[in-house]
Amino acid sequence: MFGISPMELAWLAAALLAGGAVTGLLAGVFGVGGGAVAVPVLYELFRILGVPDEVRMPLCVGTSLAIIIPTSIRSFRTHQAKGAVDMTILRVWAIPVVVGVAMGSFVARYAPADLFKLVFVLVAGVAAIRLLFGKDTWRFGTEMPSKAIMTIYGWVIGVLSALMGIGGGMLSNMFMTFYNRPIHQAVATSSGLGILISIPGALGYIYAGWPRAAEFPTVAALQPPFAIGYISLLGFLLFIPTSVWMAPIGARLAHRLSKRRLELAFGIFLLLISARFAFSLLG
C-alpha cells in the first residue's frame, strides 16, 4: 500500500497515535492547537509515502488544522472551567482572525512549498527567542492596545496561523505577554483562539487542495477515502483519539507550572521545530 509494507504502515500508525498524544498534551500545556507538533510529524509521514515536496507541506498544514478542531475545543473548555480565559479579547479578535484565516487559506492554493516552511521558521524562531531570552522589561505596553490595533493583530495571527497549520497560540501568547498579560492567562485565552482558526482553516484547505492535488499522482491516490483536498483523513483519524484524551491533562499541568518553566519549555520546543524546517529549506 503506497509502496510500503504492512509492517511499515503499522509503525506509521503507531507514530501517528503517539504524535497525537504529544499534540494533545502540548495543546493543553501551551494553549496551542498542537499544529507545531502535528505538522512536522505529518511531514515525515508524507515524505515516507512519497508525497511530492510541492504539495507535502500544504497537506501537512491542512491536516493539522483539521486535527486542531477537537483538541482546541477540549483544551478551551478545561481552561475556561478554571476561569483563566479572557473572553473580551476573543470577542475582539473573532472577526479579524477568521478573515485572516480565509485569506491565508486562499494564498495556500497558489503559494510555493517553501513559503510554508519559511513562515514556520521565522515565526517559531522569533517566538522562541522571546520566550528564552526575553526579559520582563520587553513590553509594548502595560495595557492591551486599542480595538483598531487589536483588529490588525488578529488579522495577522489569522493569516500566519493558516499558513503554518497552527491554532494561533504561538502568536497570541507572544502578543499578550508583550502587553503585560500573565503567561497562564495568555495560554488559556489562546486555546479559544484555536477554535476560531481551525474550523475555517480546515475548510479553506479543502478548497485550496482539491484541484491541485489531482496534478500529482501520489497525492491523487490519497484522495477520498484517504484525503479531502489538503486534509489527510488517515492522519486526522489517527491523531484525534490520543490528542483529545491528552489535551485536558496538559491544561491541568499548565496551571501547576511556574511562569518561567512554562516559558522555557515552550521556547525550547519552538526552537527545535524552527531548526527542523530551516534544515529542510537548506536541503
LINNOR-V332943 format. One record per helix or strand of 2 or more residues. SS is the DSSP state (hx for helix, st for strand). FROM is the first residue (numbers start at 1). TO is the last residue. If there is no record, write none. Layout:
SS:FROM:TO ; SS:FROM:TO
This chain:
hx:6:30 ; hx:35:48 ; hx:53:81 ; hx:87:108 ; hx:113:133 ; hx:147:164 ; hx:169:178 ; hx:183:213 ; hx:217:220 ; st:227:228 ; st:231:232 ; hx:233:254 ; hx:259:282
